[in-house]
């Protein structure tokens, strides 16, 4: 835990203090990671969100039809995606795709002694390798979450329009009436916390790899498991915080 907290402190130093001492992070490195973490993950996140939106709408329609309340299906889809499922599902996709890649990349550089070579050249590996990935994750995961939630609502619209004969304008009107700014705000805040956990845990396991190629594989597996557990625990804590703040 102490090493993990030390890594977080170093990241904050290179982000908040070092730029004022003439040692900023190179924007090109951040942009490159944004493309890899966010842009290239967009199709997978979109497909996942679309399938969940369709599933939510079908399940909701089946249950609400018993009470003659299928007009509330858009409410169910919007609130579920914005508050809970959107941030969680996109987070899982990013963990599996980008979090594991961060651990594997840093771990491979560690076992091949590339990180030691950077230190010999007086290049701090946290500034050069970790901070660009951290910044890219903090920017792209919330963006992916918002886009994913919107695409999930498109999936909900497809079910409402083609199976429940709900007009598009009526669906959009129900989405607007049922959604509150707090729904989008809470989901976005969660995605920021998830991004922090994923980037720091993945980097921590990558920098701590030992034992050659076998160690890289072991650390990558551990990184994915710990990232998912940490995200689920953080989601429960944040959901409770928003729940008690609103009541």
LOSE-399838 format. One record per residue (C-alpha): x, y, z. Coordinates in steps of 0.5 Angstrom, whole numbers, padded with zeros to 4 digits, always signed. Layout:
<lumnus>
XYZ/...
</lumnus>
This chain:
<lumnus>
+0000+0000+0000/+0006+0005+0002/+0009+0004-0005/+0002+0005-0009/+0001+0011-0005/+0008+0014-0006/+0006+0013-0014/+0000+0017-0013/+0004+0022-0010/+0009+0022-0015/+0004+0023-0021/+0001+0029-0017/+0008+0032-0016/+0009+0031-0024/+0002+0034-0025/+0001+0040-0020/+0008+0042-0018/+0013+0040-0024/+0010+0044-0029/+0011+0051-0025/+0019+0049-0025/+0020+0048-0032/+0019+0041-0033/+0012+0040-0036/+0009+0033-0039/+0009+0033-0046/+0002+0034-0050/+0004+0029-0055/+0005+0023-0051/-0001+0025-0047/-0005+0025-0054/-0002+0019-0057/-0004+0015-0050/-0011+0019-0051/-0012+0015-0058/-0010+0009-0055/-0014+0009-0049/-0020+0012-0052/-0021+0013-0059/-0019+0006-0061/-0023+0003-0055/-0029+0007-0057/-0032+0001-0062/-0032-0004-0056/-0035+0001-0051/-0040+0003-0056/-0042-0004-0058/-0043-0006-0050/-0047+0000-0049/-0052-0001-0054/-0053-0009-0052/-0054-0007-0045/-0059-0001-0047/-0063-0006-0052/-0063-0011-0046/-0065-0006-0041/-0071-0004-0045/-0073-0011-0047/-0073-0013-0039/-0076-0007-0037/-0082-0007-0042/-0083-0015-0040/-0084-0013-0033/-0087-0006-0034/-0092-0009-0039/-0096-0013-0033/-0097-0006-0030/-0099-0003-0036/-0093+0002-0035/-0089+0001-0041/-0089+0008-0042/-0084+0008-0037/-0078+0004-0040/-0074+0010-0043/-0074+0012-0035/-0071+0006-0033/-0066+0006-0039/-0064+0013-0038/-0063+0013-0030/-0060+0006-0030/-0055+0008-0036/-0053+0015-0033/-0052+0013-0026/-0050+0006-0026/-0049+0001-0032/-0046+0006-0036/-0040+0008-0032/-0039+0001-0030/-0039-0003-0036/-0035+0002-0040/-0030+0002-0034/-0030-0006-0035/-0028-0005-0042/-0023+0000-0041/-0020-0005-0035/-0020-0011-0040/-0017-0007-0046/-0013-0001-0044/-0011-0003-0036/-0008-0009-0038/-0004-0006-0044/-0001-0001-0039/+0001-0006-0034/+0004-0011-0040/+0007-0005-0043/+0011-0003-0037/+0012-0010-0034/+0015-0011-0041/+0020-0005-0040/+0021-0007-0033/+0024-0014-0035/+0028-0012-0041/+0031-0006-0037/+0029-0001-0041/+0026+0003-0035/+0033+0002-0031/+0036+0005-0038/+0031+0011-0037/+0034+0012-0030/+0041+0012-0032/+0039+0018-0037/+0036+0022-0032/+0029+0021-0034/+0024+0020-0029/+0020+0014-0031/+0014+0016-0028/+0014+0023-0031/+0016+0020-0038/+0011+0013-0038/+0006+0014-0032/+0003+0021-0032/+0001+0021-0040/-0002+0015-0039/-0006+0017-0033/-0008+0024-0036/-0010+0020-0042/-0015+0016-0038/-0017+0021-0034/-0020+0025-0040/-0022+0019-0044/-0026+0015-0039/-0031+0020-0037/-0032+0022-0045/-0033+0014-0047/-0038+0014-0041/-0042+0020-0043/-0042+0017-0051/-0043+0010-0048/-0049+0012-0044/-0052+0016-0050/-0051+0010-0055/-0054+0005-0050/-0060+0010-0050/-0060+0009-0058/-0061+0002-0056/-0067+0003-0052/-0070+0007-0057/-0070+0001-0062/-0074-0003-0057/-0079+0002-0055/-0080+0004-0063/-0080-0002-0066/-0083-0007-0061/-0087-0002-0057/-0089+0003-0062/-0087+0009-0058/-0086+0015-0063/-0079+0018-0063/-0081+0024-0060/-0085+0021-0055/-0078+0017-0053/-0074+0023-0053/-0079+0027-0049/-0079+0022-0043/-0072+0021-0043/-0071+0029-0042/-0077+0029-0037/-0074+0023-0033/-0067+0025-0033/-0064+0030-0028/-0057+0033-0028/-0055+0030-0022/-0056+0023-0026/-0051+0025-0031/-0046+0029-0026/-0046+0022-0021/-0044+0018-0027/-0039+0023-0029/-0036+0023-0022/-0036+0016-0022/-0032+0015-0028/-0027+0020-0026/-0025+0016-0020/-0025+0009-0024/-0020+0013-0029/-0016+0014-0023/-0016+0007-0020/-0015+0004-0027/-0009+0008-0029/-0005+0008-0022/-0007+0001-0020/-0005-0002-0028/+0002+0003-0027/+0003+0000-0020/+0003-0007-0022/+0007-0006-0029/+0013-0002-0025/+0013-0008-0020/+0014-0014-0025/+0019-0019-0023/+0020-0026-0026/+0021-0024-0033/+0015-0026-0038/+0012-0030-0033/+0012-0025-0028/+0009-0020-0034/+0003-0025-0035/+0002-0026-0027/+0002-0018-0026/-0003-0017-0032/-0008-0022-0029/-0007-0019-0022/-0008-0012-0024/-0014-0013-0028/-0017-0017-0022/-0015-0011-0017/-0018-0006-0022/-0025-0009-0022/-0025-0010-0015/-0023-0003-0013/-0028+0000-0018/-0034-0004-0016/-0032-0002-0008/-0031+0005-0010/-0038+0005-0014/-0041+0002-0008/-0038+0008-0004/-0040+0013-0009/-0047+0011-0010/-0048+0011-0002/-0045+0018-0002/-0050+0020-0007/-0056+0017-0004/-0055+0020+0003/-0053+0027-0001/-0060+0027-0004/-0064+0024+0002/
</lumnus>
